[in-house]
């Protein structure tokens, strides 16, 4: 593992749709800068069928994935938690939290489910590009954002 890779936890309510999709996109597109995981506040029994179908369309197979809770991750430590649940995360996540407003597609029609998937793909890619940009900064400036230019 590169010391420059960030451990990112994607969290939603059931870990059946949004967080699973985000984890899959991060794993597929950003393995050079991110080590992704996902969890739910109240895990569902399985991955939503529309999520499986929507991700298949992107060439990403989630059939071996399963919903899990934050507690299921044990003592894993993360650099960043992306919270899509709309609720506060429990104490003990131990990471900087960034809230993303992403609709829960679990009860939406399939075309709307795919719109959420596409939104997540864009958001995850933006995160990956940000992390790649930070990787190129000198170590003493990492995490300060691109507006901090030494003089």
matplotlib code that plots the C-alpha trace (Angstrom):
import matplotlib.pyplot as plt

x = [0.0, 1.3, 1.4, -0.3, -3.4, -6.3, -8.6, -12.1, -15.3, -18.6, -21.7, -25.4, -28.4, -28.6, -25.3, -27.4, -27.2, -25.3, -22.3, -21.8, -21.9, -19.4, -17.1, -17.1, -16.4, -13.6, -12.1, -12.4, -11.1, -8.9, -6.9, -3.8, -5.0, -7.9, -8.5, -12.3, -14.8, -18.5, -21.0, -24.5, -26.1, -28.8, -27.6, -30.1, -30.2, -28.7, -27.6, -30.6, -31.4, -31.5, -28.0, -26.7, -28.3, -27.2, -23.6, -23.5, -24.2, -21.0, -19.1, -18.8, -20.1, -21.3, -22.7, -20.1, -20.7, -22.9, -24.3, -22.4, -22.4, -19.7, -19.2, -18.6, -15.4, -14.0, -11.0, -10.4, -9.2, -10.1, -8.8, -12.2, -15.8, -18.3, -21.7, -24.7, -27.1, -28.5, -27.9, -24.9, -22.4, -21.8, -18.9, -15.8, -15.7, -12.5, -12.2, -12.9, -16.5, -17.7, -21.5, -22.8, -26.4, -27.3, -30.9, -31.6, -32.4, -33.7, -37.4, -36.9, -37.8, -34.9, -34.1, -33.9, -31.7, -29.3, -29.4, -28.2, -25.5, -24.3, -24.2, -22.2, -19.8, -19.2, -18.8, -16.4, -14.3, -14.1, -12.9, -10.3, -9.0, -8.8, -6.8, -4.5, -3.9, -3.1, -0.6, 1.4, 1.7, 4.8, 4.2, 4.0, 1.1, -1.0, -4.6, -4.4, -6.1, -4.8, -5.3, -2.2, 0.7, 4.1, 5.8]
y = [0.0, 3.4, 5.9, 8.3, 6.2, 7.4, 5.0, 6.2, 4.9, 5.4, 5.3, 5.3, 3.8, 0.3, -0.3, -1.7, 1.1, 4.3, 3.4, 0.1, 2.0, 4.6, 2.0, 0.1, 3.3, 4.3, 0.8, 0.7, 4.3, 5.3, 2.4, 4.5, 7.0, 5.4, 2.3, 2.2, 0.5, 0.9, 0.4, 1.2, 2.6, -0.1, -2.7, -4.3, -8.0, -7.8, -5.5, -4.0, -5.8, -2.4, -1.6, -4.9, -4.2, -0.6, -1.4, -4.3, -1.7, 0.0, -3.2, -3.5, -6.7, -6.4, -9.8, -10.9, -7.8, -7.7, -5.0, -4.5, -2.1, 0.2, -2.1, -5.0, -3.1, -3.6, -1.4, -0.3, 3.3, 5.7, 9.1, 10.2, 9.1, 10.1, 10.3, 9.9, 8.8, 12.2, 11.3, 11.9, 9.1, 7.2, 8.1, 6.0, 6.5, 8.4, 10.1, 13.5, 13.4, 14.9, 14.9, 14.2, 14.9, 11.9, 10.7, 7.2, 5.1, 2.1, 2.8, 4.8, 3.6, 2.0, 5.1, 7.3, 4.6, 5.0, 8.8, 8.4, 5.9, 8.4, 11.2, 9.0, 8.1, 11.9, 12.6, 9.7, 10.8, 14.4, 12.9, 10.8, 13.8, 15.9, 13.1, 12.8, 16.6, 16.5, 13.6, 15.9, 18.6, 18.8, 16.8, 20.0, 21.3, 18.2, 18.6, 22.4, 22.6, 24.0, 27.6, 27.5, 28.3, 28.9, 32.2]
z = [0.0, -0.9, 2.0, -0.4, -0.7, 1.5, 3.2, 2.4, 3.9, 2.0, 4.3, 3.5, 5.4, 4.1, 2.4, -0.4, -3.1, -2.8, -0.6, -2.6, -5.9, -4.6, -3.3, -6.6, -8.6, -6.3, -6.5, -10.3, -11.0, -8.2, -6.8, -7.1, -4.5, -2.6, -0.6, -0.4, 1.9, 2.5, 5.3, 6.3, 9.5, 9.3, 6.8, 4.4, 3.8, 0.3, -2.4, -4.2, -7.5, -9.4, -8.0, -9.3, -12.7, -12.9, -12.0, -14.5, -17.2, -16.1, -16.2, -12.4, -10.8, -7.2, -6.9, -4.3, -2.2, 0.9, 3.1, 6.3, 9.3, 10.4, 13.4, 10.9, 9.8, 13.3, 14.1, 10.6, 10.5, 7.7, 6.5, 5.2, 5.6, 2.9, 4.6, 2.3, 5.0, 5.9, 9.6, 11.9, 11.9, 15.1, 17.3, 16.7, 12.9, 13.6, 10.3, 8.8, 7.6, 4.3, 3.7, 0.2, -0.6, -2.8, -3.1, -1.9, -5.0, -3.1, -3.9, -7.1, -10.6, -12.5, -14.7, -11.6, -9.9, -12.9, -12.5, -8.9, -10.1, -12.6, -10.0, -7.7, -10.5, -11.1, -7.4, -6.8, -9.9, -8.5, -5.2, -7.0, -9.0, -5.9, -4.2, -7.2, -7.2, -3.4, -4.1, -6.4, -3.8, -1.6, 1.7, 3.8, 1.7, 1.3, 2.4, 2.3, -1.1, -4.4, -3.4, -1.1, -3.3, -1.6, -2.3]

ax = plt.figure().add_subplot(projection="3d")
ax.plot(x, y, z, "-o")
ax.set_aspect("equal")
plt.show()
